[in-house]
Structures are given as C-alpha cells and as structure tokens.
C-alpha cells in the first residue's frame, strides 16, 4: 500500500466531540472551493481543520497539505512558505506564487492554510490566485478574520457545548495526565461549571486539565478569578502564545488597531450581550466618535473578538468571558473603567425609565423582551459604584424596573436589589419613596405582608403623597381579607389619578377594586371590571388588559354567568401567553380552576390547582390574593367528588407545570404532542411542531405566519418559544433538530 499523500501531522491526543462541525465542514468543501474557519483564539480552529482534512482525505488523491503561517513574520513570504511546504519545483526565475500555481494546476488536493489572521491580505491573495489557476484545488483556511474573497464560505467555530463535549474533553485530558482522575456524581456538576467559566474554549479547558494534577475540580473553579495567571503551561512544542491563555488573547489584541483595542476595552463593561445602540452610547467619547463604533464593531466581529448572537430582531453581540476579562484588565490600566461603568449605568437607566414612563400602552411585550435580554447588564448597572448622585441613580433604576421585577418572573431579584439599595441609601428623598412603594409591591406579591406594611409605613412617614402608596395600602388590606378597607384605599388612589390626569394608570386599581366588590357582593363589580377592560383597550394596553379580563371573568362567574366567566378568563390566559407573568397567571388559573370545578370537571380543576401551587412555589407569588375562602371552597368541592387520594393524585399532575407558559398550555389544552421513538422527549406542542417544520424548510417568520394563517407576532412568539424550549440560539439548530427528530404522522 502506498503512503498517503500530504503532510497532515499524526495526532498525539484524541479528538473529542465536534462530529457535527466536521460533517458541516466536509459538506461546505463539496459546495464551495474556499472554506474559512473563523472563531476566537483557543476555540479549536486548527484541530477542527485537521480533523476535517483527515476525514475527507480520500477525496483528494493528491493530498491534504497543511501550511502553518503562524511563524511567518514577513507577509511577503506567505507564498514562498506555501511553495516550500508543497515542494513546488524551485525555478529561480519564477515568482513563488506562479511556481506554486503551476505545481497545483492539475492536482486534486486540499490546501489547509492555518493561522492566517496576521497575514490575512497576503493569504487572501494566495487563495484567490491558486483557486483561479487550479480548478481541482480546494482551500481550507483557519483565521480569526475572514479573507473576504469572492466565493468564500465562512464557518464560525463555536465553543464546545458545556454539558457534554467540554466536560468530556476536560475528563479526557485530565485522565491522560492523572490516570486515577474520574468524573463522579459529586464533581460532574462542578466540572460543568468549570467548563462554563472557561467559555467552552478547548485551549482553556486543556490548560485547566493540566492543573488537575494538583487541584480538585472544585478548587480549580474557585481559583479562576485570576484565570490568566492560573492557566499557564501546556505542551512545550506548541507555539509560545498557545502555552498560556493570556498569550492567546494578547495575540488577538496585538492584531487590532488602536481604535479597535479601545472599543474592545470599553465593551468589557457589558456583562451579557449588547446591541449596536448600546455600544455606541456606552463606548463612544474621549477620542472615539460614536459614528466610528459600527465600523469598529464590524472589524472586531471579523477578527472573532466579538461574537454575534443569532436571534429575531436587531443583532446582538457578546464577548466570551475570557475576552471580556482581558479587556477589563486593559480598561482598568487606562483609568477609564469608572467612567465607562457610569456611562453603562446611565444608558440602562435612561432606557429603563423611558420604558416605564410608557408602560401603560402598546409595546409591553417588546419592552419586557428587551429587559429580559438585558437582565445581566441591568443588574451590573444597579451595582455600579455610586457616582455623583449619591446612589440616586441606582434607586431610580430599581424603580424603573418595577414591571421587570413584578410582571416578568424576577421577584426574588427585585426583592434583593431593592432591599439592598434602600439599606444603603436611607436619606429621605422622593426617589427613595418610589423605591419604598416598589419594594412593597414586590413584598406583597411574594406574600410578605408584614414587610409590605413596614415599607408603606416608612413611605408615609417620609411625607409621601403618592397614589401608588395609597393603592398598595388597598392591595395589602385585600391580601389580609379586609375588603371594605381595601375599597376605600382604591377609591382614594383612583381619585388621585383623576386629579393628576393619569388615565391609563387608573387601570391598575380598577381591576383590583372590582375583585374587592365581588367579595363585598357589590353588583357594581361588573361595571368596574368592564371599565377596566375598556380603559386598557383605549390605550392599547396588553398585560393589565389580561388582568382586567380575568377580573371581569370573576365578576361574571360570581353573578351566575359561568360561560361568560370562562370566556373572559380564557381570553386573559391567551394574552398572558406572550408574557412571563407569574402573578397574573396564578390569578387567572385560580379563577379558571374554580369555574372548571363548578362545571363538574373536578379532576381537571385539581390538576390546574397543582399548576397554581407549582407557580407559587417557583417564584414566591402569593396565590391566595384575596381568594383564600374561595380557594378552600373549590378544594372542598373537588375532595368531595374525588376523595382525598384522588385529589392529591390529580393535584400532583399539575406540579411539573411550574412556568407560566407550561401552566397556560395545560389550561388551554395546548399540551405537547404525543410522539414515540427518539422524539419521545419532544417538548413542543402540535402547533410548535408545525412551525418548526416550516422553519426547517427555510421559511422566515413572516412566511410561516402566511402558511399557517397566523399573525406575524404570533409566529414570532412561536419561534421564540421553540428556541427557548429546545435551548437553541438560532434557526439552523431548530432545522437540524427537526431533521433528527421528525416522526411520521
């Protein structure tokens, strides 16, 4: 048997994971002649290129040839380096590029140009010239920056999935150095946390594995605060910059122009992802004009310093933690860190207050989606060291985020932040009064009534004359079952809003007043709740329109209109599909369960009460909001019909529906489709599977909407839910999942 043609080096370590990536690169090499692997330093581009080259070697009878350009310092020698590696005949009268092209002209070969980022222009020239002159040649490139050559197919190498491949790599490399190393139930979760802290970067994981000769997984994870000092070593035969994580990142930094480095440094203040407008607001100034940011950001993306996040809506960007930490170190060295942090805080404060001021109207779903996407940076902004405002900025931000805390499943975080900030800033100011009633609202929803009263008392002692303090007094009374006192406070709050001309905000007290009126037997409850629905519709309100609808459903049911009660409560749940509101979902489900039980569907009602209990446990929402007696009465009717054991059994069926989306799907019969075989763990509903099938065919959200007769917003919501349920970040992953899990009808 003849020796294989080419010069691919024999591997000294096993190749872990990356099967899909190798398959995709092989596919790209069949449809295009130039494929470039990009990605941040240490992500494994070279190793992946070698694995792909080895996997498709049989398709290239004239060999797979690796040309490592990392040692090249003079860009003019790129062609000469390649000619030398491929053993092109040395004809002194011919330029290196010409003799290389002549050598490869009739060969069916794969040329792997490795580490091109520092000689990217010369590499692009070489690739273009060779592909033009050599029709059977394929070129596979690794670079932190694309070549920008016509016909180039770009594959961005992602970090390793933490839960499986990254942990497998850590275990494989650690075992090679320490044969007695084992992953156990006790340390597996810690190993996954370690790999997550290392961003799933193979280089960082391999360097970390070398430390497991002397440290446990837990010790190593705890010491990662100084990762650049800790992660050193590696193989002595590798390039010097690859022996330390710091060396790898510094290599990328040195390749950047001064303005690119400045932007990299300043972007490090973002904790999570960010948008272009955020980068322009936060990172501009002091020598970096705002209009330069878009071009510089594009360059950092092309250099694989900044990653793009594929999602619906405007593009989002992010830095891997290792890249971010390095930028923060450099930002601190420049003395700009405090100033940039303040700009970061001011950006999020301005945006949050803008959303809060326009809350009672259209755009709530978009506002909450933005707040969810920016949650990590909002927390960072809240914890920004006090600047010139003596902490007022952080308090203002915490208040502006009130709907994020109370209507989007972040009650615990809201409680933590508000209590922390109120303790740090005791000076009585109007801003602090706002924070007090906001914290009281959070406490009410968490069922901490004593804390809510304490906060409201403190607000009044500070001389607060705020309708929200008065109205929340009513909510507190209702929670305690004193409906007459609650009604008085609600009327006072509504009168104050009328004086101030704050029409839409009255909605917040109207629906609560109608609930109290039902308990008091006041026939005006129907008119009050109807007015709440009308007010919501007048202002294009969505979230509290759902509250008004379940309040109207409650009133109709209480007045003997069982069908009307069911229709309005169901309509409330339909609206709540677009939110992540635990409190609203709990209230709606409570009423829905009572009506279901009253219709004789006792087992189903018990399952729904199980979901109510699960939601209450998950977030601390007080499920008994003025419903204590009715809740107990509903339970008694179910027990009478099913018996204690039957009730507990049905109740248990609802306990795993511990998110608003799952609980609403249960109530509205939108349960996951029954499937068999590999797709038995399919979490999607039937409608979501229909949407996923069309996404897999390459249809846009708007095309999906047209095909299924949906509104564009509904299609957007379905796709977002599919991504969330499957843990994916892009539509391509949905397509791949659908292909693997598709079942016959």
C-alpha positions in Angstrom: 0.0 0.0 0.0 1.4 3.4 -1.0 2.0 6.0 1.7 -0.7 8.7 2.0 0.0 11.9 0.1 0.2 15.1 2.0 1.7 16.3 5.3 -1.0 16.2 7.9 0.6 15.6 11.3 -0.2 12.5 13.3 -2.4 13.4 16.2 -1.0 12.8 19.7 -4.3 13.2 21.6 -7.8 12.0 20.9 -10.2 14.2 19.1 -13.2 14.8 21.4 -16.7 15.7 20.1 -17.2 18.1 17.1 -18.8 15.5 14.9 -21.4 17.9 13.5 -18.8 20.6 12.9 -16.6 18.1 10.9 -19.6 17.0 8.9 -20.6 20.6 8.1 -17.1 21.5 7.0 -16.9 18.4 4.7 -20.3 19.5 3.2 -19.0 23.0 2.7 -16.0 21.7 0.8 -18.3 19.9 -1.6 -20.3 23.0 -2.4 -17.5 25.6 -2.4 -13.8 25.7 -3.1 -12.8 28.1 -0.3 -13.9 27.5 3.3 -12.7 29.7 6.1 -13.0 28.6 9.8 -13.2 31.6 12.0 -13.6 31.9 15.7 -11.9 33.4 18.8 -8.5 32.3 19.9 -8.4 28.9 21.6 -11.7 27.8 20.2 -10.1 24.9 18.3 -10.0 26.0 14.7 -6.7 24.3 13.8 -7.6 21.0 15.4 -11.0 21.1 13.7 -9.4 21.8 10.3 -7.0 18.9 10.7 -9.8 16.6 11.7 -11.9 17.7 8.7 -8.9 17.3 6.4 -8.2 13.8 7.7 -11.9 12.8 7.3 -12.1 13.8 3.7 -8.5 12.8 2.7 -9.8 10.1 0.3 -11.5 12.7 -1.8 -8.1 14.3 -2.5 -5.7 11.9 -4.2 -3.0 14.5 -4.5 -3.0 15.1 -0.8 -4.1 17.3 2.1 -1.4 19.8 2.8 -1.1 21.9 5.9 0.7 25.2 5.6 1.1 26.8 9.1 1.5 30.5 8.7 1.8 31.3 12.5 5.7 31.5 12.3 5.6 33.9 9.3 6.7 37.4 10.2 7.2 38.9 6.8 3.9 38.9 4.9 5.8 38.9 1.6 6.9 35.3 2.3 3.5 33.7 2.6 3.6 32.3 -1.0 7.1 31.1 -0.5 6.2 29.3 2.7 3.4 27.5 1.0 5.6 26.6 -2.0 8.1 25.2 0.3 5.6 23.0 2.2 4.1 21.7 -1.0 7.6 21.0 -2.5 6.9 23.1 -5.6 9.9 22.9 -8.0 12.3 25.8 -7.4 12.7 27.8 -10.6 14.6 30.9 -9.6 13.2 33.0 -12.5 9.6 32.5 -11.5 7.7 34.2 -8.6 6.8 31.9 -5.7 3.1 32.3 -6.4 3.5 31.4 -10.1 5.5 28.2 -9.5 3.1 27.1 -6.8 0.1 27.6 -9.1 1.9 25.7 -11.9 2.6 22.9 -9.4 -1.0 22.6 -8.3 -2.6 23.3 -11.7 -3.7 19.7 -12.4 -3.8 18.3 -8.9 -6.9 17.4 -6.9 -5.7 18.5 -3.5 -6.8 20.2 -0.3 -4.6 23.1 0.9 -5.1 24.0 4.6 -3.8 27.5 5.3 -3.6 27.7 9.1 -3.3 30.8 11.3 -3.8 33.5 8.7 -5.1 36.4 10.8 -1.8 38.3 10.9 -1.2 37.9 7.2 -4.8 38.0 6.1 -4.3 40.2 2.9 -1.5 38.0 1.6 -3.4 34.8 2.4 -6.4 36.1 0.5 -4.2 36.9 -2.5 -2.7 33.5 -2.4 -6.0 31.7 -2.1 -7.6 33.7 -4.9 -4.7 33.2 -7.3 -4.5 29.4 -6.6 -8.2 28.8 -6.9 -8.3 30.7 -10.2 -5.4 28.8 -11.7 -6.1 25.3 -10.2 -9.7 24.1 -11.0 -9.5 21.0 -8.8 -8.0 22.6 -5.7 -9.9 23.2 -2.5 -8.6 25.6 0.2 -9.5 25.3 3.9 -8.4 28.4 6.0 -8.3 29.0 9.7 -8.2 32.6 10.7 -9.7 34.9 13.3 -10.6 37.2 10.3 -12.3 36.1 7.1 -10.4 36.5 3.8 -13.2 38.4 2.1 -12.6 36.6 -1.2 -15.4 36.0 -3.7 -16.8 32.5 -3.2 -15.6 32.2 0.3 -17.8 30.0 2.6 -17.4 31.0 6.3 -17.9 28.6 9.2 -17.8 30.2 12.6 -16.4 27.6 15.0 -18.5 27.7 18.2 -17.2 27.0 21.7 -17.8 23.4 22.8 -21.2 22.6 24.4 -20.5 22.7 28.1 -22.9 19.9 29.2 -21.3 17.2 27.2 -18.3 17.8 24.8 -16.5 20.3 27.0 -16.7 18.1 30.1 -15.7 15.1 28.0 -12.6 17.0 26.8 -11.7 18.0 30.4 -12.0 14.4 31.6 -10.0 13.0 28.6 -7.1 15.4 29.1 -7.1 15.1 32.9 -7.1 11.3 32.7 -4.1 11.4 30.3 -2.1 13.4 33.0 -3.6 11.7 36.0 -4.9 8.2 35.3 -6.8 8.0 38.6 -8.9 11.1 37.7 -12.6 10.3 37.4 -15.8 12.2 37.0 -18.3 11.3 39.7 -21.8 12.4 40.6 -20.2 14.5 43.2 -17.9 16.5 40.9 -19.7 16.3 37.5 -21.7 19.5 38.1 -18.6 21.3 39.3 -16.8 20.2 36.1 -19.6 21.6 34.0 -19.4 24.9 36.0 -15.7 25.0 35.4 -16.1 24.5 31.6 -18.8 27.2 31.6 -16.4 29.6 33.3 -13.9 28.8 30.6 -16.5 29.6 27.9 -16.2 26.0 26.5 -12.9 27.0 24.9 -10.8 23.9 24.1 -7.5 25.7 24.8 -8.6 26.9 28.2 -10.0 23.5 29.1 -6.8 21.7 28.1 -4.8 24.2 30.2 -7.2 23.8 33.1 -6.9 20.0 32.8 -3.1 20.3 33.4 -3.9 21.9 36.7 -6.0 18.9 37.8 -2.7 17.1 38.6 -2.6 19.1 41.8 -6.0 20.7 42.3 -9.5 19.3 42.5 -12.2 20.4 40.1 -13.8 22.5 42.8 -10.5 24.1 43.8 -9.8 25.0 40.2 -13.2 26.5 39.6 -12.8 28.7 42.8 -9.4 29.9 41.7 -10.5 31.0 38.2 -10.9 34.6 39.3 -7.3 35.1 38.2 -7.5 32.8 35.2 -4.7 34.3 33.2 -2.2 33.6 36.0 -3.6 30.1 36.7 -3.9 28.8 33.2 -0.3 28.5 32.1 1.7 25.6 30.9 0.6 23.4 28.1 2.8 21.4 25.7 6.3 22.8 25.2 6.3 22.0 21.5 3.3 24.2 20.8 3.6 27.8 19.7 4.5 30.0 22.7 1.3 32.0 22.6 -0.7 28.8 22.9 1.0 27.7 26.1 -1.0 30.3 28.1 -4.5 31.6 27.9 -3.1 35.1 28.3 -0.7 34.6 25.4 -3.5 33.6 23.1 -5.7 36.6 24.0 -2.7 39.0 23.7 -2.0 37.7 20.2 -5.5 38.8 19.2 -5.1 42.1 21.0 -1.9 42.9 19.2 -3.5 42.3 15.8 -6.1 45.1 16.5 -5.7 48.7 15.5 -5.6 51.3 18.4 -9.3 52.3 18.0 -10.3 48.6 17.9 -8.4 48.0 21.1 -10.2 51.0 22.7 -13.6 49.6 21.7 -12.6 46.1 22.9 -11.6 47.6 26.3 -14.8 49.5 26.7 -17.1 46.7 25.6 -15.8 44.7 28.6 -18.2 46.6 30.9 -21.1 44.7 29.3 -21.9 41.6 31.4 -24.2 39.9 28.9 -24.9 40.6 25.3 -25.4 44.1 23.8 -26.8 45.8 20.8 -25.2 48.4 18.5 -27.0 51.3 20.0 -25.8 50.3 23.5 -22.2 50.0 22.2 -22.5 53.5 20.6 -23.9 55.1 23.7 -21.6 53.5 26.3 -18.3 53.2 24.4 -18.0 56.4 22.5 -16.4 59.6 23.6 -12.8 60.5 24.7 -11.3 60.1 21.2 -13.8 57.5 19.9 -16.6 59.2 17.9 -20.0 57.4 18.1 -20.2 57.1 14.3 -17.0 55.1 14.3 -18.4 52.4 16.6 -20.4 50.5 13.9 -17.3 50.1 11.7 -15.0 49.2 14.6 -17.6 46.7 15.9 -17.8 45.1 12.5 -14.0 44.8 12.5 -14.0 43.1 15.9 -16.6 40.7 14.7 -14.5 39.9 11.6 -11.5 39.3 13.9 -13.6 36.9 16.1 -13.1 39.1 19.1 -16.8 39.9 19.3 -19.4 37.2 18.6 -22.8 37.7 17.1 -25.9 36.1 18.6 -28.4 34.9 16.0 -31.9 35.8 17.1 -35.0 37.5 15.9 -34.9 41.3 16.0 -31.8 43.6 15.9 -28.4 41.7 16.0 -26.9 41.2 19.4 -23.3 40.8 20.2 -21.3 39.4 23.1 -17.8 38.8 24.4 -16.6 35.5 25.7 -15.7 35.8 29.4 -12.0 35.3 28.7 -12.1 38.1 26.1 -14.2 40.3 28.4 -11.9 39.8 31.3 -8.8 40.7 29.3 -10.5 43.8 28.0 -11.5 44.8 31.5 -7.9 44.5 32.7 -6.7 46.8 29.9 -9.6 49.2 30.6 -8.5 49.4 34.2 -4.9 50.1 33.1 -6.1 53.1 31.1 -8.0 54.6 34.1 -11.3 54.6 32.0 -13.1 51.8 33.9 -15.1 54.0 36.4 -16.2 56.5 33.6 -17.2 53.7 31.3 -19.2 51.9 34.0 -21.1 55.2 34.7 -21.9 55.6 31.0 -23.1 51.9 31.1 -25.3 52.6 34.1 -26.7 55.9 32.6 -27.6 54.1 29.3 -29.6 51.5 31.1 -31.2 54.0 33.5 -32.3 56.2 30.6 -33.7 53.3 28.6 -35.5 51.7 31.6 -37.1 55.0 32.7 -38.2 55.6 29.1 -40.0 52.1 29.0 -41.5 52.6 32.5 -43.0 56.0 31.5 -44.7 54.5 28.5 -45.7 51.2 30.2 -49.5 51.6 30.1 -49.9 51.1 26.4 -48.7 49.1 23.4 -45.2 47.7 23.2 -45.2 45.9 26.6 -44.1 42.6 25.2 -41.2 44.2 23.3 -40.3 46.1 26.5 -40.2 43.0 28.6 -38.3 41.1 26.0 -35.6 43.8 26.0 -35.5 43.8 29.8 -35.1 40.0 29.8 -32.4 40.2 27.2 -30.5 42.9 29.2 -31.1 41.4 32.6 -27.4 40.7 33.4 -26.4 44.2 32.4 -29.3 45.7 34.3 -28.0 44.0 37.5 -24.5 45.2 36.7 -25.8 48.8 36.3 -27.7 48.5 39.6 -24.5 47.5 41.3 -22.4 50.2 39.7 -20.4 52.1 42.4 -22.2 55.4 43.3 -21.0 58.3 41.2 -22.0 61.9 41.7 -25.7 61.2 42.5 -25.2 59.7 46.0 -26.9 56.5 44.9 -30.0 58.1 43.5 -29.2 56.7 40.0 -29.3 53.1 41.3 -32.6 53.7 43.2 -34.1 55.3 40.1 -33.1 52.3 38.0 -34.6 49.8 40.5 -37.9 51.7 40.5 -37.9 51.9 36.7 -37.5 48.1 36.6 -40.7 47.5 38.6 -42.5 45.7 35.8 -39.5 43.6 35.1 -39.5 42.5 38.8 -43.2 42.1 39.2 -44.5 41.0 35.8 -41.7 39.1 34.3 -40.7 36.5 36.9 -37.9 38.4 38.7 -39.5 38.9 42.1 -36.6 37.4 44.0 -34.0 39.6 42.2 -36.2 42.7 42.7 -36.5 41.9 46.4 -32.8 41.6 46.7 -31.9 44.7 44.8 -34.5 47.0 46.3 -33.8 45.9 49.9 -30.0 46.3 49.3 -30.3 49.8 47.9 -32.8 51.0 50.5 -30.5 49.9 53.2 -27.5 51.6 51.6 -29.3 54.9 50.9 -31.5 55.9 53.9 -31.7 59.6 53.2 -35.4 60.5 52.6 -35.9 61.7 49.1 -38.7 61.4 46.5 -36.7 58.8 44.7 -36.4 56.7 47.9 -40.2 57.0 48.4 -40.6 55.5 45.0 -38.3 52.6 45.9 -40.2 52.0 49.1 -43.6 51.5 47.4 -41.9 49.5 44.6 -40.3 47.2 47.3 -43.7 47.0 49.0 -45.3 45.8 45.7 -42.7 43.1 45.4 -43.2 42.1 49.0 -47.0 41.8 48.5 -46.6 39.5 45.5 -44.1 37.4 47.5 -46.7 37.1 50.3 -44.6 39.0 52.8 -47.4 41.2 54.1 -45.6 42.4 57.3 -42.7 43.7 55.2 -45.0 45.4 52.8 -46.8 47.2 55.6 -43.4 48.3 57.1 -42.3 49.7 53.7 -45.6 51.5 53.1 -45.5 53.0 56.7 -41.9 54.2 56.1 -43.1 55.9 52.8 -45.9 57.7 54.6 -43.6 58.8 57.4 -41.4 60.4 54.7 -44.4 62.5 53.7 -45.3 60.6 50.6 -48.4 61.7 48.8 -48.3 59.1 46.1 -51.3 57.3 44.6 -49.2 54.1 44.4 -48.7 54.2 48.2 -52.4 54.6 48.7 -53.4 52.0 46.2 -50.9 49.4 47.6 -52.5 50.1 51.0 -55.6 48.8 49.4 -53.8 45.7 48.0 -52.4 45.0 51.4 -55.8 45.2 53.0 -57.2 42.9 50.3 -54.4 40.4 50.9 -55.4 40.4 54.6 -59.1 39.9 53.8 -60.3 43.4 54.8 -62.3 44.2 51.7 -64.0 47.3 53.0 -60.7 49.0 53.9 -59.3 47.9 50.5 -62.2 49.5 48.6 -61.6 52.8 50.5 -57.9 52.9 49.6 -58.6 52.0 45.9 -61.2 54.8 45.7 -58.6 57.3 47.1 -56.0 56.1 44.6 -58.4 56.4 41.7 -59.4 59.9 42.8 -55.7 60.9 43.0 -55.1 59.6 39.5 -58.1 61.6 38.2 -56.7 64.8 39.7 -53.3 64.1 38.2 -54.8 63.2 34.8 -53.1 59.8 34.8 -55.8 57.9 32.9 -54.1 54.6 32.0 -52.6 54.1 35.4 -56.0 54.0 37.0 -56.4 50.6 35.3 -54.1 49.2 37.9 -56.6 49.9 40.7 -59.8 49.5 38.8 -59.4 45.7 38.2 -58.4 45.2 41.9 -61.4 47.3 43.0 -63.7 45.1 41.0 -62.3 41.9 42.7 -63.0 43.5 46.1 -66.5 44.5 45.0 -67.2 40.8 44.1 -66.2 39.8 47.6 -68.5 42.5 49.1 -71.4 41.4 47.0 -71.5 44.8 45.2 -73.2 44.5 41.8 -71.0 47.4 40.6 -68.2 44.9 40.1 -69.3 44.1 36.6 -69.3 47.8 35.6 -65.9 48.4 37.3 -64.2 45.5 35.6 -65.8 46.3 32.3 -64.5 49.9 32.6 -61.0 48.4 33.3 -61.2 46.4 30.1 -62.3 49.4 28.1 -59.6 51.6 29.6 -57.0 49.0 28.6 -58.3 48.8 25.1 -58.4 52.6 24.7 -54.7 52.8 25.4 -53.6 49.7 23.6 -52.7 48.0 26.9 -52.0 44.3 26.9 -50.7 42.9 30.2 -53.2 44.6 32.5 -55.9 44.1 30.0 -55.4 40.4 30.8 -55.8 41.3 34.5 -59.0 43.3 33.7 -60.3 40.3 31.7 -59.8 37.8 34.5 -61.4 40.3 36.9 -64.4 40.6 34.6 -64.5 36.8 34.3 -64.5 36.5 38.1 -67.3 39.1 38.3 -69.4 37.3 35.6 -68.9 33.9 37.3 -69.9 35.4 40.7 -73.1 36.7 39.1 -74.0 33.4 37.7 -72.7 33.8 34.2 -70.5 30.7 34.2 -69.9 30.7 30.4 -69.0 34.4 30.3 -66.6 33.9 33.2 -64.9 31.1 31.3 -64.7 33.1 28.1 -63.1 36.1 29.7 -60.7 34.1 31.9 -59.6 32.1 28.9 -59.0 35.4 26.9 -56.9 36.6 29.8 -54.7 33.4 29.6 -54.4 33.8 25.8 -52.9 37.3 26.3 -50.6 36.0 29.1 -49.1 33.6 26.7 -47.0 36.5 25.4 -45.6 37.3 28.9 -43.8 35.5 31.7 -46.0 36.9 34.4 -46.3 34.5 37.3 -48.7 36.7 39.4 -51.2 37.3 36.6 -51.1 33.6 35.5 -51.7 32.5 39.1 -54.7 34.7 39.5 -56.2 33.7 36.1 -55.6 30.0 36.7 -57.2 30.2 40.1 -60.5 31.5 38.6 -60.2 29.2 35.7 -59.9 26.2 38.1 -62.9 27.3 40.1 -65.1 27.6 37.0 -63.8 24.3 35.8 -64.8 22.6 39.1 -68.2 24.3 39.1 -68.8 22.7 35.7 -68.2 19.3 37.2 -64.7 18.8 35.8 -63.2 18.1 39.2 -60.1 16.1 38.2 -59.1 18.8 35.6 -59.7 21.5 38.2 -57.4 19.7 40.6 -54.7 19.5 38.0 -55.0 23.2 37.4 -54.7 23.9 41.1 -51.5 21.8 41.1 -50.1 24.2 38.5 -51.1 27.2 40.6 -49.2 25.6 43.5 -46.2 25.0 41.3 -46.1 28.6 40.1 -46.5 29.9 43.6 -43.6 27.8 44.8 -41.4 28.7 41.9 -41.4 32.4 42.4 -43.0 33.1 45.8 -46.1 34.7 44.3 -48.9 34.8 46.9 -51.5 32.6 45.2 -54.1 33.4 47.9 -54.6 37.1 46.8 -58.0 37.8 48.3 -59.1 34.3 47.2 -58.4 32.4 50.4 -62.0 31.4 51.2 -62.9 30.7 47.6 -59.8 28.6 47.0 -60.6 26.5 50.1 -64.2 26.1 48.9 -63.0 24.9 45.5 -60.7 22.4 47.1 -63.5 21.1 49.3 -65.8 20.5 46.3 -63.0 18.6 44.5 -62.3 16.5 47.5 -66.0 15.7 47.9 -66.1 14.5 44.3 -62.7 12.7 44.1 -61.8 11.9 47.7 -58.6 12.9 49.4 -56.4 10.4 47.4 -58.0 11.3 44.1 -57.5 15.0 44.7 -53.8 14.6 45.7 -53.2 12.4 42.7 -54.7 14.9 40.3 -53.0 17.8 42.0 -49.6 16.1 41.6 -50.2 16.0 37.8 -50.1 19.8 37.7 -47.0 20.3 39.8 -44.5 20.0 36.9 -46.1 22.9 35.2 -44.0 25.4 37.0 -43.7 28.2 34.4 -46.4 30.4 33.1 -46.0 29.1 29.6 -46.5 25.4 30.7 -49.3 26.2 33.0 -51.2 28.2 30.4 -50.7 25.4 27.9 -52.1 23.0 30.4 -55.2 25.2 31.0 -55.9 25.8 27.3 -55.3 22.2 26.2 -52.2 23.2 24.3 -50.2 20.2 25.6 -47.1 18.7 23.9 -48.0 16.3 21.1 -47.6 12.6 21.8 -44.6 11.2 20.0 -42.7 8.0 20.0 -39.2 6.8 19.5 -36.3 9.3 19.6 -38.7 12.2 19.7 -40.4 11.0 22.9 -38.8 13.8 24.8 -40.1 16.4 22.3 -41.3 19.4 24.4 -43.1 21.1 21.6 -46.8 21.5 21.2 -48.5 20.4 17.9 -48.6 24.0 16.7 -45.0 24.5 17.6 -44.0 21.3 15.7 -45.8 22.7 12.6 -43.8 25.9 12.9 -40.6 24.0 13.5 -41.2 22.0 10.3 -41.6 25.2 8.2 -38.5 26.8 9.9 -36.6 23.6 8.9 -37.7 24.3 5.3 -36.0 27.7 5.5 -39.2 29.9 5.8 -38.9 33.2 7.6 -41.3 34.0 10.4 -43.5 36.1 8.2 -43.7 33.2 5.6 -44.5 30.8 8.5 -47.3 33.2 9.5 -48.7 33.2 6.0 -48.5 29.5 5.6 -50.3 28.7 8.9 -52.7 31.7 8.8 -51.2 33.3 11.9 -50.3 36.9 12.7 -46.6 37.8 12.3 -46.4 38.5 16.1 -47.9 35.0 16.9 -45.4 33.4 14.5 -42.6 35.4 16.2 -43.8 34.1 19.6 -43.9 30.5 18.5 -40.4 30.6 17.1 -39.1 32.3 20.3 -40.8 29.6 22.4 -39.3 26.8 20.3 -35.8 28.3 20.7 -36.3 28.6 24.5 -37.8 25.1 24.9 -35.0 23.4 22.9 -32.2 25.6 24.4 -31.2 26.8 21.0 -30.0 30.2 19.8 -30.5 30.1 16.1 -32.9 28.8 13.5 -30.3 26.5 12.0 -30.2 24.5 15.2 -34.0 24.1 15.0 -33.7 22.8 11.4 -31.1 20.3 12.5 -33.1 19.2 15.5 -36.2 18.8 13.3 -34.4 16.6 10.8 -33.1 14.3 13.5 -36.4 14.1 15.5 -39.0 14.2 12.7 -41.6 11.4 13.1 -44.1 10.1 10.7 -47.7 11.4 11.1 
